[in-house]
Amino acid sequence: MRTYRDKEHNLLMDIRNGKFQNNDHTFKQEFFELVDDLEKKFLYASENTVLPDKPDWEQIEDFVMRVNRETVLR
């Protein structure tokens, strides 16, 4: 998951700063169009992913333990 969103920074700031809201705090049609577009991209990505249907919990637990161990031993 990407948390540093440099390409979307301006858009995210516009959303936060109310650019997509009307004076009565309802949202403009432009905002709903943006949401619809993002939902279509999300649906496409979920249908065309190479990720397995179920996570490998054993591998995840091993990873978490390794990270925790490295953190504590530093």
PDB file of N, CA, C and O in Angstrom:
ATOM      1  N   MET A   1       0.841  -1.167   0.000  1.00  0.00           N
ATOM      2  CA  MET A   1       0.000   0.000   0.000  1.00  0.00           C
ATOM      3  C   MET A   1       0.891   1.236   0.000  1.00  0.00           C
ATOM      4  O   MET A   1       1.786   1.372   0.835  1.00  0.00           O
ATOM      5  N   ARG A   2       0.644   2.103  -0.916  1.00  0.00           N
ATOM      6  CA  ARG A   2       1.409   3.345  -0.961  1.00  0.00           C
ATOM      7  C   ARG A   2       0.760   4.376  -0.039  1.00  0.00           C
ATOM      8  O   ARG A   2      -0.437   4.647  -0.134  1.00  0.00           O
ATOM      9  N   THR A   3       1.552   4.933   0.833  1.00  0.00           N
ATOM     10  CA  THR A   3       1.023   5.977   1.710  1.00  0.00           C
ATOM     11  C   THR A   3       1.574   7.349   1.344  1.00  0.00           C
ATOM     12  O   THR A   3       1.002   8.366   1.735  1.00  0.00           O
ATOM     13  N   TYR A   4       2.668   7.392   0.607  1.00  0.00           N
ATOM     14  CA  TYR A   4       3.215   8.674   0.153  1.00  0.00           C
ATOM     15  C   TYR A   4       2.618   8.942  -1.214  1.00  0.00           C
ATOM     16  O   TYR A   4       3.018   8.317  -2.197  1.00  0.00           O
ATOM     17  N   ARG A   5       1.685   9.846  -1.292  1.00  0.00           N
ATOM     18  CA  ARG A   5       0.898  10.077  -2.496  1.00  0.00           C
ATOM     19  C   ARG A   5       1.323  11.373  -3.181  1.00  0.00           C
ATOM     20  O   ARG A   5       0.525  12.306  -3.277  1.00  0.00           O
ATOM     21  N   ASP A   6       2.560  11.449  -3.657  1.00  0.00           N
ATOM     22  CA  ASP A   6       3.052  12.688  -4.249  1.00  0.00           C
ATOM     23  C   ASP A   6       2.299  13.061  -5.522  1.00  0.00           C
ATOM     24  O   ASP A   6       2.070  14.245  -5.771  1.00  0.00           O
ATOM     25  N   LYS A   7       1.910  12.080  -6.331  1.00  0.00           N
ATOM     26  CA  LYS A   7       1.204  12.394  -7.581  1.00  0.00           C
ATOM     27  C   LYS A   7      -0.208  12.909  -7.314  1.00  0.00           C
ATOM     28  O   LYS A   7      -0.737  13.698  -8.097  1.00  0.00           O
ATOM     29  N   GLU A   8      -0.815  12.473  -6.225  1.00  0.00           N
ATOM     30  CA  GLU A   8      -2.177  12.866  -5.906  1.00  0.00           C
ATOM     31  C   GLU A   8      -2.237  13.965  -4.855  1.00  0.00           C
ATOM     32  O   GLU A   8      -3.322  14.315  -4.391  1.00  0.00           O
ATOM     33  N   HIS A   9      -1.106  14.503  -4.479  1.00  0.00           N
ATOM     34  CA  HIS A   9      -1.050  15.474  -3.383  1.00  0.00           C
ATOM     35  C   HIS A   9      -2.015  16.637  -3.585  1.00  0.00           C
ATOM     36  O   HIS A   9      -2.796  16.958  -2.689  1.00  0.00           O
ATOM     37  N   ASN A  10      -1.969  17.262  -4.741  1.00  0.00           N
ATOM     38  CA  ASN A  10      -2.819  18.438  -4.965  1.00  0.00           C
ATOM     39  C   ASN A  10      -4.301  18.077  -4.907  1.00  0.00           C
ATOM     40  O   ASN A  10      -5.102  18.823  -4.344  1.00  0.00           O
ATOM     41  N   LEU A  11      -4.667  16.934  -5.488  1.00  0.00           N
ATOM     42  CA  LEU A  11      -6.056  16.498  -5.449  1.00  0.00           C
ATOM     43  C   LEU A  11      -6.490  16.236  -4.014  1.00  0.00           C
ATOM     44  O   LEU A  11      -7.565  16.673  -3.603  1.00  0.00           O
ATOM     45  N   LEU A  12      -5.677  15.538  -3.260  1.00  0.00           N
ATOM     46  CA  LEU A  12      -6.019  15.254  -1.870  1.00  0.00           C
ATOM     47  C   LEU A  12      -6.140  16.527  -1.041  1.00  0.00           C
ATOM     48  O   LEU A  12      -7.012  16.629  -0.178  1.00  0.00           O
ATOM     49  N   MET A  13      -5.281  17.482  -1.299  1.00  0.00           N
ATOM     50  CA  MET A  13      -5.373  18.762  -0.579  1.00  0.00           C
ATOM     51  C   MET A  13      -6.638  19.514  -0.974  1.00  0.00           C
ATOM     52  O   MET A  13      -7.277  20.141  -0.128  1.00  0.00           O
ATOM     53  N   ASP A  14      -7.005  19.456  -2.256  1.00  0.00           N
ATOM     54  CA  ASP A  14      -8.246  20.102  -2.701  1.00  0.00           C
ATOM     55  C   ASP A  14      -9.455  19.485  -2.000  1.00  0.00           C
ATOM     56  O   ASP A  14     -10.363  20.201  -1.577  1.00  0.00           O
ATOM     57  N   ILE A  15      -9.466  18.156  -1.877  1.00  0.00           N
ATOM     58  CA  ILE A  15     -10.570  17.486  -1.184  1.00  0.00           C
ATOM     59  C   ILE A  15     -10.604  17.932   0.275  1.00  0.00           C
ATOM     60  O   ILE A  15     -11.657  18.300   0.796  1.00  0.00           O
ATOM     61  N   ARG A  16      -9.457  17.896   0.919  1.00  0.00           N
ATOM     62  CA  ARG A  16      -9.386  18.287   2.329  1.00  0.00           C
ATOM     63  C   ARG A  16      -9.809  19.736   2.540  1.00  0.00           C
ATOM     64  O   ARG A  16     -10.460  20.060   3.533  1.00  0.00           O
ATOM     65  N   ASN A  17      -9.440  20.600   1.610  1.00  0.00           N
ATOM     66  CA  ASN A  17      -9.712  22.025   1.765  1.00  0.00           C
ATOM     67  C   ASN A  17     -11.096  22.442   1.261  1.00  0.00           C
ATOM     68  O   ASN A  17     -11.418  23.630   1.239  1.00  0.00           O
ATOM     69  N   GLY A  18     -11.914  21.462   0.856  1.00  0.00           N
ATOM     70  CA  GLY A  18     -13.295  21.777   0.513  1.00  0.00           C
ATOM     71  C   GLY A  18     -13.550  22.238  -0.901  1.00  0.00           C
ATOM     72  O   GLY A  18     -14.622  22.778  -1.176  1.00  0.00           O
ATOM     73  N   LYS A  19     -12.617  22.050  -1.803  1.00  0.00           N
ATOM     74  CA  LYS A  19     -12.810  22.502  -3.183  1.00  0.00           C
ATOM     75  C   LYS A  19     -14.020  21.823  -3.836  1.00  0.00           C
ATOM     76  O   LYS A  19     -14.647  22.398  -4.726  1.00  0.00           O
ATOM     77  N   PHE A  20     -14.344  20.621  -3.403  1.00  0.00           N
ATOM     78  CA  PHE A  20     -15.433  19.863  -4.021  1.00  0.00           C
ATOM     79  C   PHE A  20     -16.754  20.000  -3.262  1.00  0.00           C
ATOM     80  O   PHE A  20     -17.698  19.248  -3.507  1.00  0.00           O
ATOM     81  N   GLN A  21     -16.815  20.961  -2.344  1.00  0.00           N
ATOM     82  CA  GLN A  21     -18.040  21.180  -1.581  1.00  0.00           C
ATOM     83  C   GLN A  21     -18.709  22.482  -1.981  1.00  0.00           C
ATOM     84  O   GLN A  21     -18.059  23.459  -2.354  1.00  0.00           O
ATOM     85  N   ASN A  22     -20.029  22.460  -1.891  1.00  0.00           N
ATOM     86  CA  ASN A  22     -20.819  23.675  -2.089  1.00  0.00           C
ATOM     87  C   ASN A  22     -20.836  24.457  -0.786  1.00  0.00           C
ATOM     88  O   ASN A  22     -20.368  23.974   0.245  1.00  0.00           O
ATOM     89  N   ASN A  23     -21.372  25.653  -0.836  1.00  0.00           N
ATOM     90  CA  ASN A  23     -21.446  26.484   0.364  1.00  0.00           C
ATOM     91  C   ASN A  23     -22.276  25.849   1.474  1.00  0.00           C
ATOM     92  O   ASN A  23     -22.054  26.127   2.653  1.00  0.00           O
ATOM     93  N   ASP A  24     -23.244  24.987   1.097  1.00  0.00           N
ATOM     94  CA  ASP A  24     -24.085  24.331   2.112  1.00  0.00           C
ATOM     95  C   ASP A  24     -23.472  23.002   2.578  1.00  0.00           C
ATOM     96  O   ASP A  24     -24.140  22.208   3.240  1.00  0.00           O
ATOM     97  N   HIS A  25     -22.205  22.765   2.232  1.00  0.00           N
ATOM     98  CA  HIS A  25     -21.424  21.592   2.630  1.00  0.00           C
ATOM     99  C   HIS A  25     -21.850  20.292   1.948  1.00  0.00           C
ATOM    100  O   HIS A  25     -21.388  19.217   2.330  1.00  0.00           O
ATOM    101  N   THR A  26     -22.719  20.376   0.951  1.00  0.00           N
ATOM    102  CA  THR A  26     -22.982  19.204   0.119  1.00  0.00           C
ATOM    103  C   THR A  26     -21.859  19.126  -0.904  1.00  0.00           C
ATOM    104  O   THR A  26     -21.101  20.079  -1.084  1.00  0.00           O
ATOM    105  N   PHE A  27     -21.762  17.993  -1.568  1.00  0.00           N
ATOM    106  CA  PHE A  27     -20.669  17.823  -2.512  1.00  0.00           C
ATOM    107  C   PHE A  27     -21.102  18.133  -3.934  1.00  0.00           C
ATOM    108  O   PHE A  27     -22.237  17.861  -4.326  1.00  0.00           O
ATOM    109  N   LYS A  28     -20.183  18.705  -4.698  1.00  0.00           N
ATOM    110  CA  LYS A  28     -20.424  19.042  -6.093  1.00  0.00           C
ATOM    111  C   LYS A  28     -20.453  17.777  -6.948  1.00  0.00           C
ATOM    112  O   LYS A  28     -19.889  16.750  -6.571  1.00  0.00           O
ATOM    113  N   GLN A  29     -21.112  17.863  -8.096  1.00  0.00           N
ATOM    114  CA  GLN A  29     -21.190  16.735  -9.023  1.00  0.00           C
ATOM    115  C   GLN A  29     -19.790  16.286  -9.437  1.00  0.00           C
ATOM    116  O   GLN A  29     -19.560  15.094  -9.640  1.00  0.00           O
ATOM    117  N   GLU A  30     -18.881  17.198  -9.561  1.00  0.00           N
ATOM    118  CA  GLU A  30     -17.493  16.890  -9.929  1.00  0.00           C
ATOM    119  C   GLU A  30     -16.865  15.888  -8.955  1.00  0.00           C
ATOM    120  O   GLU A  30     -16.087  15.025  -9.362  1.00  0.00           O
ATOM    121  N   PHE A  31     -17.199  16.005  -7.690  1.00  0.00           N
ATOM    122  CA  PHE A  31     -16.681  15.084  -6.684  1.00  0.00           C
ATOM    123  C   PHE A  31     -17.214  13.673  -6.902  1.00  0.00           C
ATOM    124  O   PHE A  31     -16.467  12.698  -6.827  1.00  0.00           O
ATOM    125  N   PHE A  32     -18.525  13.572  -7.176  1.00  0.00           N
ATOM    126  CA  PHE A  32     -19.128  12.254  -7.399  1.00  0.00           C
ATOM    127  C   PHE A  32     -18.583  11.609  -8.669  1.00  0.00           C
ATOM    128  O   PHE A  32     -18.451  10.386  -8.729  1.00  0.00           O
ATOM    129  N   GLU A  33     -18.269  12.399  -9.668  1.00  0.00           N
ATOM    130  CA  GLU A  33     -17.650  11.865 -10.885  1.00  0.00           C
ATOM    131  C   GLU A  33     -16.260  11.312 -10.579  1.00  0.00           C
ATOM    132  O   GLU A  33     -15.868  10.271 -11.105  1.00  0.00           O
ATOM    133  N   LEU A  34     -15.530  12.008  -9.733  1.00  0.00           N
ATOM    134  CA  LEU A  34     -14.211  11.545  -9.304  1.00  0.00           C
ATOM    135  C   LEU A  34     -14.329  10.225  -8.546  1.00  0.00           C
ATOM    136  O   LEU A  34     -13.562   9.293  -8.785  1.00  0.00           O
ATOM    137  N   VAL A  35     -15.294  10.153  -7.634  1.00  0.00           N
ATOM    138  CA  VAL A  35     -15.515   8.928  -6.867  1.00  0.00           C
ATOM    139  C   VAL A  35     -15.898   7.775  -7.800  1.00  0.00           C
ATOM    140  O   VAL A  35     -15.384   6.667  -7.649  1.00  0.00           O
ATOM    141  N   ASP A  36     -16.783   8.018  -8.751  1.00  0.00           N
ATOM    142  CA  ASP A  36     -17.182   6.977  -9.705  1.00  0.00           C
ATOM    143  C   ASP A  36     -15.983   6.454 -10.485  1.00  0.00           C
ATOM    144  O   ASP A  36     -15.841   5.246 -10.672  1.00  0.00           O
ATOM    145  N   ASP A  37     -15.120   7.359 -10.939  1.00  0.00           N
ATOM    146  CA  ASP A  37     -13.927   6.961 -11.686  1.00  0.00           C
ATOM    147  C   ASP A  37     -13.001   6.105 -10.821  1.00  0.00           C
ATOM    148  O   ASP A  37     -12.479   5.087 -11.278  1.00  0.00           O
ATOM    149  N   LEU A  38     -12.805   6.521  -9.582  1.00  0.00           N
ATOM    150  CA  LEU A  38     -11.944   5.751  -8.682  1.00  0.00           C
ATOM    151  C   LEU A  38     -12.545   4.384  -8.358  1.00  0.00           C
ATOM    152  O   LEU A  38     -11.815   3.400  -8.235  1.00  0.00           O
ATOM    153  N   GLU A  39     -13.860   4.317  -8.219  1.00  0.00           N
ATOM    154  CA  GLU A  39     -14.516   3.035  -7.969  1.00  0.00           C
ATOM    155  C   GLU A  39     -14.345   2.087  -9.158  1.00  0.00           C
ATOM    156  O   GLU A  39     -14.131   0.889  -8.971  1.00  0.00           O
ATOM    157  N   LYS A  40     -14.437   2.617 -10.374  1.00  0.00           N
ATOM    158  CA  LYS A  40     -14.224   1.791 -11.569  1.00  0.00           C
ATOM    159  C   LYS A  40     -12.801   1.253 -11.595  1.00  0.00           C
ATOM    160  O   LYS A  40     -12.583   0.084 -11.911  1.00  0.00           O
ATOM    161  N   LYS A  41     -11.836   2.097 -11.266  1.00  0.00           N
ATOM    162  CA  LYS A  41     -10.436   1.650 -11.236  1.00  0.00           C
ATOM    163  C   LYS A  41     -10.216   0.599 -10.155  1.00  0.00           C
ATOM    164  O   LYS A  41      -9.483  -0.368 -10.363  1.00  0.00           O
ATOM    165  N   PHE A  42     -10.854   0.791  -8.995  1.00  0.00           N
ATOM    166  CA  PHE A  42     -10.730  -0.167  -7.909  1.00  0.00           C
ATOM    167  C   PHE A  42     -11.339  -1.508  -8.303  1.00  0.00           C
ATOM    168  O   PHE A  42     -10.743  -2.556  -8.053  1.00  0.00           O
ATOM    169  N   LEU A  43     -12.511  -1.484  -8.913  1.00  0.00           N
ATOM    170  CA  LEU A  43     -13.167  -2.720  -9.338  1.00  0.00           C
ATOM    171  C   LEU A  43     -12.312  -3.457 -10.367  1.00  0.00           C
ATOM    172  O   LEU A  43     -12.146  -4.674 -10.286  1.00  0.00           O
ATOM    173  N   TYR A  44     -11.774  -2.717 -11.332  1.00  0.00           N
ATOM    174  CA  TYR A  44     -10.908  -3.335 -12.337  1.00  0.00           C
ATOM    175  C   TYR A  44      -9.695  -3.982 -11.666  1.00  0.00           C
ATOM    176  O   TYR A  44      -9.336  -5.118 -11.978  1.00  0.00           O
ATOM    177  N   ALA A  45      -9.074  -3.257 -10.751  1.00  0.00           N
ATOM    178  CA  ALA A  45      -7.888  -3.780 -10.067  1.00  0.00           C
ATOM    179  C   ALA A  45      -8.236  -5.026  -9.254  1.00  0.00           C
ATOM    180  O   ALA A  45      -7.463  -5.983  -9.231  1.00  0.00           O
ATOM    181  N   SER A  46      -9.393  -5.021  -8.587  1.00  0.00           N
ATOM    182  CA  SER A  46      -9.759  -6.178  -7.767  1.00  0.00           C
ATOM    183  C   SER A  46     -10.076  -7.396  -8.623  1.00  0.00           C
ATOM    184  O   SER A  46      -9.849  -8.529  -8.199  1.00  0.00           O
ATOM    185  N   GLU A  47     -10.589  -7.175  -9.806  1.00  0.00           N
ATOM    186  CA  GLU A  47     -10.916  -8.293 -10.700  1.00  0.00           C
ATOM    187  C   GLU A  47      -9.705  -8.796 -11.481  1.00  0.00           C
ATOM    188  O   GLU A  47      -9.734  -9.907 -12.010  1.00  0.00           O
ATOM    189  N   ASN A  48      -8.663  -8.011 -11.560  1.00  0.00           N
ATOM    190  CA  ASN A  48      -7.497  -8.367 -12.371  1.00  0.00           C
ATOM    191  C   ASN A  48      -6.218  -8.454 -11.542  1.00  0.00           C
ATOM    192  O   ASN A  48      -5.120  -8.250 -12.061  1.00  0.00           O
ATOM    193  N   THR A  49      -6.363  -8.752 -10.280  1.00  0.00           N
ATOM    194  CA  THR A  49      -5.215  -8.826  -9.388  1.00  0.00           C
ATOM    195  C   THR A  49      -4.506 -10.170  -9.517  1.00  0.00           C
ATOM    196  O   THR A  49      -5.105 -11.169  -9.915  1.00  0.00           O
ATOM    197  N   VAL A  50      -3.224 -10.177  -9.175  1.00  0.00           N
ATOM    198  CA  VAL A  50      -2.480 -11.432  -9.113  1.00  0.00           C
ATOM    199  C   VAL A  50      -2.392 -11.921  -7.673  1.00  0.00           C
ATOM    200  O   VAL A  50      -1.754 -12.936  -7.391  1.00  0.00           O
ATOM    201  N   LEU A  51      -3.035 -11.193  -6.764  1.00  0.00           N
ATOM    202  CA  LEU A  51      -3.025 -11.587  -5.358  1.00  0.00           C
ATOM    203  C   LEU A  51      -3.912 -12.819  -5.158  1.00  0.00           C
ATOM    204  O   LEU A  51      -4.928 -12.979  -5.833  1.00  0.00           O
ATOM    205  N   PRO A  52      -3.518 -13.676  -4.233  1.00  0.00           N
ATOM    206  CA  PRO A  52      -4.347 -14.857  -3.952  1.00  0.00           C
ATOM    207  C   PRO A  52      -5.658 -14.452  -3.263  1.00  0.00           C
ATOM    208  O   PRO A  52      -5.758 -13.366  -2.693  1.00  0.00           O
ATOM    209  N   ASP A  53      -6.653 -15.336  -3.322  1.00  0.00           N
ATOM    210  CA  ASP A  53      -7.935 -15.051  -2.673  1.00  0.00           C
ATOM    211  C   ASP A  53      -7.795 -14.993  -1.160  1.00  0.00           C
ATOM    212  O   ASP A  53      -8.473 -14.207  -0.499  1.00  0.00           O
ATOM    213  N   LYS A  54      -6.913 -15.825  -0.611  1.00  0.00           N
ATOM    214  CA  LYS A  54      -6.707 -15.847   0.835  1.00  0.00           C
ATOM    215  C   LYS A  54      -5.235 -15.581   1.143  1.00  0.00           C
ATOM    216  O   LYS A  54      -4.357 -16.080   0.439  1.00  0.00           O
ATOM    217  N   PRO A  55      -4.959 -14.803   2.181  1.00  0.00           N
ATOM    218  CA  PRO A  55      -3.563 -14.524   2.541  1.00  0.00           C
ATOM    219  C   PRO A  55      -2.883 -15.753   3.136  1.00  0.00           C
ATOM    220  O   PRO A  55      -3.534 -16.626   3.709  1.00  0.00           O
ATOM    221  N   ASP A  56      -1.579 -15.801   2.990  1.00  0.00           N
ATOM    222  CA  ASP A  56      -0.766 -16.868   3.593  1.00  0.00           C
ATOM    223  C   ASP A  56      -0.420 -16.414   5.002  1.00  0.00           C
ATOM    224  O   ASP A  56       0.599 -15.756   5.213  1.00  0.00           O
ATOM    225  N   TRP A  57      -1.274 -16.767   5.977  1.00  0.00           N
ATOM    226  CA  TRP A  57      -1.128 -16.274   7.338  1.00  0.00           C
ATOM    227  C   TRP A  57       0.188 -16.705   7.978  1.00  0.00           C
ATOM    228  O   TRP A  57       0.769 -15.958   8.765  1.00  0.00           O
ATOM    229  N   GLU A  58       0.652 -17.889   7.649  1.00  0.00           N
ATOM    230  CA  GLU A  58       1.921 -18.341   8.226  1.00  0.00           C
ATOM    231  C   GLU A  58       3.069 -17.448   7.757  1.00  0.00           C
ATOM    232  O   GLU A  58       3.926 -17.065   8.553  1.00  0.00           O
ATOM    233  N   GLN A  59       3.083 -17.122   6.485  1.00  0.00           N
ATOM    234  CA  GLN A  59       4.129 -16.246   5.957  1.00  0.00           C
ATOM    235  C   GLN A  59       4.010 -14.838   6.563  1.00  0.00           C
ATOM    236  O   GLN A  59       5.024 -14.205   6.860  1.00  0.00           O
ATOM    237  N   ILE A  60       2.801 -14.360   6.743  1.00  0.00           N
ATOM    238  CA  ILE A  60       2.587 -13.042   7.338  1.00  0.00           C
ATOM    239  C   ILE A  60       3.083 -13.025   8.785  1.00  0.00           C
ATOM    240  O   ILE A  60       3.766 -12.091   9.204  1.00  0.00           O
ATOM    241  N   GLU A  61       2.738 -14.055   9.536  1.00  0.00           N
ATOM    242  CA  GLU A  61       3.180 -14.125  10.925  1.00  0.00           C
ATOM    243  C   GLU A  61       4.705 -14.199  11.025  1.00  0.00           C
ATOM    244  O   GLU A  61       5.302 -13.574  11.901  1.00  0.00           O
ATOM    245  N   ASP A  62       5.328 -14.960  10.133  1.00  0.00           N
ATOM    246  CA  ASP A  62       6.791 -15.025  10.109  1.00  0.00           C
ATOM    247  C   ASP A  62       7.400 -13.657   9.837  1.00  0.00           C
ATOM    248  O   ASP A  62       8.384 -13.269  10.468  1.00  0.00           O
ATOM    249  N   PHE A  63       6.814 -12.936   8.903  1.00  0.00           N
ATOM    250  CA  PHE A  63       7.304 -11.604   8.565  1.00  0.00           C
ATOM    251  C   PHE A  63       7.171 -10.653   9.759  1.00  0.00           C
ATOM    252  O   PHE A  63       8.108  -9.926  10.090  1.00  0.00           O
ATOM    253  N   VAL A  64       6.004 -10.666  10.399  1.00  0.00           N
ATOM    254  CA  VAL A  64       5.764  -9.793  11.549  1.00  0.00           C
ATOM    255  C   VAL A  64       6.754 -10.104  12.671  1.00  0.00           C
ATOM    256  O   VAL A  64       7.317  -9.195  13.281  1.00  0.00           O
ATOM    257  N   MET A  65       6.958 -11.374  12.933  1.00  0.00           N
ATOM    258  CA  MET A  65       7.907 -11.771  13.984  1.00  0.00           C
ATOM    259  C   MET A  65       9.321 -11.304  13.642  1.00  0.00           C
ATOM    260  O   MET A  65      10.043 -10.821  14.514  1.00  0.00           O
ATOM    261  N   ARG A  66       9.714 -11.444  12.385  1.00  0.00           N
ATOM    262  CA  ARG A  66      11.053 -11.025  11.967  1.00  0.00           C
ATOM    263  C   ARG A  66      11.222  -9.514  12.128  1.00  0.00           C
ATOM    264  O   ARG A  66      12.251  -9.054  12.624  1.00  0.00           O
ATOM    265  N   VAL A  67      10.230  -8.754  11.715  1.00  0.00           N
ATOM    266  CA  VAL A  67      10.303  -7.292  11.839  1.00  0.00           C
ATOM    267  C   VAL A  67      10.351  -6.895  13.305  1.00  0.00           C
ATOM    268  O   VAL A  67      11.152  -6.043  13.689  1.00  0.00           O
ATOM    269  N   ASN A  68       9.507  -7.500  14.125  1.00  0.00           N
ATOM    270  CA  ASN A  68       9.495  -7.185  15.557  1.00  0.00           C
ATOM    271  C   ASN A  68      10.836  -7.525  16.209  1.00  0.00           C
ATOM    272  O   ASN A  68      11.355  -6.756  17.018  1.00  0.00           O
ATOM    273  N   ARG A  69      11.378  -8.663  15.853  1.00  0.00           N
ATOM    274  CA  ARG A  69      12.668  -9.100  16.411  1.00  0.00           C
ATOM    275  C   ARG A  69      13.759  -8.090  16.017  1.00  0.00           C
ATOM    276  O   ARG A  69      14.550  -7.670  16.862  1.00  0.00           O
ATOM    277  N   GLU A  70      13.799  -7.709  14.756  1.00  0.00           N
ATOM    278  CA  GLU A  70      14.815  -6.758  14.287  1.00  0.00           C
ATOM    279  C   GLU A  70      14.667  -5.410  14.981  1.00  0.00           C
ATOM    280  O   GLU A  70      15.660  -4.758  15.304  1.00  0.00           O
ATOM    281  N   THR A  71      13.437  -5.001  15.205  1.00  0.00           N
ATOM    282  CA  THR A  71      13.179  -3.722  15.861  1.00  0.00           C
ATOM    283  C   THR A  71      13.652  -3.741  17.311  1.00  0.00           C
ATOM    284  O   THR A  71      14.267  -2.785  17.784  1.00  0.00           O
ATOM    285  N   VAL A  72      13.367  -4.815  17.998  1.00  0.00           N
ATOM    286  CA  VAL A  72      13.729  -4.928  19.423  1.00  0.00           C
ATOM    287  C   VAL A  72      15.245  -5.052  19.587  1.00  0.00           C
ATOM    288  O   VAL A  72      15.814  -4.518  20.538  1.00  0.00           O
ATOM    289  N   LEU A  73      15.878  -5.740  18.683  1.00  0.00           N
ATOM    290  CA  LEU A  73      17.329  -5.988  18.824  1.00  0.00           C
ATOM    291  C   LEU A  73      18.193  -4.813  18.366  1.00  0.00           C
ATOM    292  O   LEU A  73      19.412  -4.848  18.531  1.00  0.00           O
ATOM    293  N   ARG A  74      17.600  -3.807  17.813  1.00  0.00           N
ATOM    294  CA  ARG A  74      18.401  -2.644  17.354  1.00  0.00           C
ATOM    295  C   ARG A  74      18.847  -1.793  18.485  1.00  0.00           C
ATOM    296  O   ARG A  74      19.523  -0.787  18.272  1.00  0.00           O
TER     297      ARG A  74
END
